[in-house]
Amino acid sequence: YTDMALRRFFETASKMPWYNNTVFVITADHTSALSHYEDYQNAVGVFKVPVIFFTPDSTLRGMKDIMAQQADIFPTLVDYLGMNDTILAFGKSVLRDTSEEFVVNCYSGIYQGFYKDLVMQFDGNKPLALYKFKEDVRLQHNLLGQYPEEEKLLLAKLKAYIQQYNNRVRNNKMLP
């Protein structure tokens, strides 16, 4: 059904005057809780969704297998469009070097900070778990306490992200 719906959408859109001047972004907010793949049936897997940027002139080509988040869509579009304006974003452009990958999400009231191959789950007060999510896709081996340096760095990054976001929302400071 999805393939057919997208095909029909693009058949119609391609006939519109704005089509050639449009960047299309296709993504989802999460996977289905009813997925029959076990890798998607946990707090990390539920966010494993693709983000597709499409331009009719094919100026966006290729694929990157990187961690990204929906907060990366806006900075990516600003970067692609060559806008040299100051923006406030809690993401980064996926068109740039992403060697410093850091992603945050919140699932059932628990923050998750992803950095390199680690994910820390944090309740807002203390870390609850640490996983090597790329090799432990079912999150069965809590490694909290086994990587003190990485935990300290990840916790600091996660707390700073949450604090910055909360303060900006609370104080109506979402503009640069």
FENDAKA-V114369 format. One record per backbone hydrogen bond with DSSP energy under -1.0 kcal/mol. CO is the residue of the C=O (numbers start at 1). NH is the residue of the N-H. E is the energy in kcal/mol with one decimal. If there is no record, write none. Layout:
BEGIN
co=CO nh=NH e=E
co=CO nh=NH e=E
END
This chain:
BEGIN
co=1 nh=5 e=-2.7
co=2 nh=6 e=-2.7
co=3 nh=7 e=-2.4
co=4 nh=8 e=-2.6
co=5 nh=9 e=-2.4
co=6 nh=10 e=-2.7
co=7 nh=11 e=-2.1
co=8 nh=12 e=-2.2
co=9 nh=13 e=-3.2
co=10 nh=14 e=-2.3
co=12 nh=15 e=-1.4
co=13 nh=16 e=-2.2
co=16 nh=19 e=-1.2
co=18 nh=21 e=-1.4
co=19 nh=22 e=-1.5
co=24 nh=54 e=-2.8
co=26 nh=52 e=-2.9
co=32 nh=35 e=-1.7
co=37 nh=40 e=-1.8
co=38 nh=41 e=-1.9
co=42 nh=46 e=-2.0
co=44 nh=47 e=-1.7
co=45 nh=48 e=-1.7
co=46 nh=31 e=-2.8
co=47 nh=49 e=-1.7
co=52 nh=26 e=-2.7
co=54 nh=24 e=-3.1
co=55 nh=58 e=-2.1
co=64 nh=66 e=-1.2
co=69 nh=72 e=-2.3
co=70 nh=73 e=-1.6
co=72 nh=76 e=-1.8
co=73 nh=77 e=-2.4
co=74 nh=78 e=-2.5
co=75 nh=79 e=-2.2
co=76 nh=80 e=-2.9
co=77 nh=81 e=-2.5
co=78 nh=83 e=-2.1
co=79 nh=82 e=-1.3
co=93 nh=96 e=-1.1
co=103 nh=114 e=-3.3
co=105 nh=112 e=-3.1
co=107 nh=110 e=-1.6
co=110 nh=107 e=-2.8
co=111 nh=122 e=-2.7
co=112 nh=105 e=-2.0
co=113 nh=120 e=-2.6
co=114 nh=103 e=-1.8
co=115 nh=118 e=-2.4
co=118 nh=115 e=-2.5
co=119 nh=131 e=-2.3
co=120 nh=113 e=-2.4
co=121 nh=128 e=-3.6
co=121 nh=129 e=-1.4
co=122 nh=111 e=-2.5
co=126 nh=123 e=-1.9
co=129 nh=121 e=-2.5
co=130 nh=143 e=-3.7
co=131 nh=119 e=-2.1
co=131 nh=133 e=-1.3
co=132 nh=135 e=-1.0
co=132 nh=136 e=-2.9
co=136 nh=139 e=-2.1
co=143 nh=146 e=-2.7
co=147 nh=151 e=-2.8
co=148 nh=152 e=-2.2
co=149 nh=153 e=-2.1
co=150 nh=154 e=-2.8
co=151 nh=155 e=-2.9
co=152 nh=156 e=-2.0
co=153 nh=157 e=-2.4
co=154 nh=158 e=-2.5
co=155 nh=159 e=-2.7
co=156 nh=160 e=-2.3
co=157 nh=161 e=-2.2
co=158 nh=162 e=-2.4
co=159 nh=163 e=-2.8
co=160 nh=164 e=-2.7
co=161 nh=165 e=-2.4
co=162 nh=166 e=-2.9
co=163 nh=167 e=-2.7
co=164 nh=168 e=-2.1
co=165 nh=169 e=-2.5
co=166 nh=170 e=-2.8
co=167 nh=171 e=-2.2
co=168 nh=173 e=-3.1
co=169 nh=172 e=-1.2
END
